[in-house]
Amino acid sequence: VFLGHDGVRDIEGNELPRLVYVSREKRLSFDHHKKAGAMNSLIRASAIISNAPYILNVDCDHYINNSKALREAMCFMMDPQGGKKICYVQFPQRFDGIDRHDRYSNRNVVFFDINMKGLDGIQGPIYVGTGCVFRRYALYGYDAPAKKKPPSKTCNCWPRWCCLCFGSRKKKNTSTKKEKKKVKHRDSSQIHALENIEEGLQGSTMEKSTNVTQMKLEKRFGQSPVFVASTLLENGGVPPKTSPASLLKEAIQVISCGYEDKTEWGKEVGWIYGSVTEDILTGFKMHCHGWRSVYCIPQRPAFKGSAPINLADRLHQVLRWALGSVEIFLSKHCPIWYGYGGGLKWLERFSYINSVVYPLTSIPLIVYCTLPAICLLTGKFIVPEISNYASIVFMALFISIAATGILEMQWGGVSIDDWWRNEQFWVIGGASSHLFALFQGLLKVLAGVDTNFTVTSKAADDGEFSELYIFKWTSLLIPPTTLLIINIVGVVVGVSDAINNGYDSWGPLFGRLFFALWVILHLYPFLKGLLGKQDRMPTIILVWSILLASILTLLWVRINPFVSRDGPVLEICGLNCDDT
């Protein structure tokens, strides 16, 4: 650990980078806010020690795979044209320990190679929690610098009385002078505040405006004069007159558990609190302040991490992501109603809305996966006979969706196998993790029932996949397994009924059979687990799934919504109302 301005130097005389390990204070009476609180402590401690203008964020299970990645990020940050408005440079996540087939869609290539590329053309990609280079100034909750308008055409060559701008030139010059005067006053006040904080001046030696500025900064950033002074240095650096002992004392103060009380940390400054997916909230707040982000995809992956070991761990990971989205959806920071009047673009807002409402699709997805089996069991079909015009509209819509998917795969360089694995796991995750996250989020936000999450287990060896497809016990496996059993039973019942009723019943069966097989095909990993070794699928999952499938089937047969509720026909019963 190196402290102070003069660190250890290498054989060429260059100063080695400082390495500081931070262990923040935690107490039971204070909420430490998990990862978001840890990142905010690191921001403050690093500001005291080095105050570098740029910050690299990498999770503990990731490592640097490309030594030139930071240089590529700096090319965007230091761009003379638009670099000042960039708050962070996001790199895609790449993983080790995944087999060639990637049956659980751990690579998530559709999101990283299609969706994130599309967002890069709007206001930038969302922050995904790791593999990101930040501008420290943007993390402090400041607005992005205003874009300077190009100078308009002037007519200095004409007399004033014949000028078509009618005095607008004079107004423009006046407004420009006022703007320069305002900027100069703001800069001078910040410089005076910095000098006063460093020198410790009080009372009569400080102007009234400086007192107000200092109080606002301390209310925003906390009661550390050294840290407050560092926030005014947009280009980084530490005051030259500070000693290593004083820096260490201030660093210990800013990582104490009570430092953030009555400040804006976690609300407007740093990593934002209020969700287990603090990364989405943090990036969203930056975009609302007018900043833009950049998506950088070097030829050699910049960072690599470890993927979850098996399906149960993968579903728990997706559960945590979906739970965070539900928390944001039910909070004041929901992109549907938050951030209007700021710098967030409309298309970027739609992307954030999509990132928080997707767990709600689990309910119609469950219905979609259940109806094919119900139709096979009851012999009815949910879709009535449609006209030729409606068939043409349906086919046109289907072709347009397929064409869009093909173009996206071609543009993003995603193979059909990766796309299919993504679609497959979307159904698996939607029928399990997204559904559980929806109910857990409602309980947590509305009833105050906290649902603690655990860090996802990751693979330890790149070459071993022995545990990758082991089905460990988890309640998340019950809903998709139930859907799988219901559809398999429905297919068997439908085929048996067609065989018993003859050739004429095969025509209507094909439509119902196609939808049921389509659901089974999406749930193929569960089917593989059921048909594999006996220890692959725990007995309790099979028992609960079969029990739920039987209950749902009996309830549907008992309700039978396809039968008319008008009651019996009186003429068939032998009654005639006209005779009474």
Stockholm file with secondary structure:
# STOCKHOLM 1.0

chainA/1-580         VFLGHDGVRDIEGNELPRLVYVSREKRLSFDHHKKAGAMNSLIRASAIISNAPYILNVDCDHYINNSKALREAMCFMMDPQGGKKICYVQFPQRFDGIDRHDRYSNRNVVFFDINMKGLDGIQGPIYVGTGCVFRRYALYGYDAPAKKKPPSKTCNCWPRWCCLCFGSRKKKNTSTKKEKKKVKHRDSSQIHALENIEEGLQGSTMEKSTNVTQMKLEKRFGQSPVFVASTLLENGGVPPKTSPASLLKEAIQVISCGYEDKTEWGKEVGWIYGSVTEDILTGFKMHCHGWRSVYCIPQRPAFKGSAPINLADRLHQVLRWALGSVEIFLSKHCPIWYGYGGGLKWLERFSYINSVVYPLTSIPLIVYCTLPAICLLTGKFIVPEISNYASIVFMALFISIAATGILEMQWGGVSIDDWWRNEQFWVIGGASSHLFALFQGLLKVLAGVDTNFTVTSKAADDGEFSELYIFKWTSLLIPPTTLLIINIVGVVVGVSDAINNGYDSWGPLFGRLFFALWVILHLYPFLKGLLGKQDRMPTIILVWSILLASILTLLWVRINPFVSRDGPVLEICGLNCDDT
#=GR chainA/1-580 SS CCCSSCCCBCTTSCBCCCCCCCCCCCCTTSCCCHHHHHHHHHHHHHHHHTCCSEEEECCTTEEECCTTHHHHHHHHHTCTTTGGGEEEEECCCEEESCCSSCTTCCSCHHIIIIIHHHHHTTTCCCCCSSSEEEEHHHHTTCCCCCCCCCCCCCCTTSCGGGCTTTTHHHHHHHHHHHHHHHHHHHHHHHHHHHHHHHHTCCGGGSCHHHHHHHHHHHHHHCSCHHHHHHHTCTTCCCCTTCCHHHHHHHHHHHTSTTTTTTSCBTTTBSSCCSSSCHHHHHHHHHHHTTCEEEECCCSSCSEEEECBSSHHHHHHHHHHHHHHHHHHHTSTTCTTTSCTTSSCCHHHHHHHHHHHHGGGGHHHHHHHHHHHHHHHHHTCCSSCCCCHHHHHHHHHHHHHHHHHHHHHHHHHTCCHHHHHHHHHHHHHHHHTHHHHHHHHHHIIIIICCCCCCCCCCBCSCTTCCTTTTCCCCCGGGHHHHHHHHHHHHHHHHHHHHHHHHCGGGHHHHHHHHHHHHHHHHHTHHHHHHHHSCTTTSCHHHHHHHHHHHHHHHHHHHHHCTTSCCSCCCTTTTTCCGGGC
#=GC SS_cons         CCCSSCCCBCTTSCBCCCCCCCCCCCCTTSCCCHHHHHHHHHHHHHHHHTCCSEEEECCTTEEECCTTHHHHHHHHHTCTTTGGGEEEEECCCEEESCCSSCTTCCSCHHIIIIIHHHHHTTTCCCCCSSSEEEEHHHHTTCCCCCCCCCCCCCCTTSCGGGCTTTTHHHHHHHHHHHHHHHHHHHHHHHHHHHHHHHHTCCGGGSCHHHHHHHHHHHHHHCSCHHHHHHHTCTTCCCCTTCCHHHHHHHHHHHTSTTTTTTSCBTTTBSSCCSSSCHHHHHHHHHHHTTCEEEECCCSSCSEEEECBSSHHHHHHHHHHHHHHHHHHHTSTTCTTTSCTTSSCCHHHHHHHHHHHHGGGGHHHHHHHHHHHHHHHHHTCCSSCCCCHHHHHHHHHHHHHHHHHHHHHHHHHTCCHHHHHHHHHHHHHHHHTHHHHHHHHHHIIIIICCCCCCCCCCBCSCTTCCTTTTCCCCCGGGHHHHHHHHHHHHHHHHHHHHHHHHCGGGHHHHHHHHHHHHHHHHHTHHHHHHHHSCTTTSCHHHHHHHHHHHHHHHHHHHHHCTTSCCSCCCTTTTTCCGGGC
//
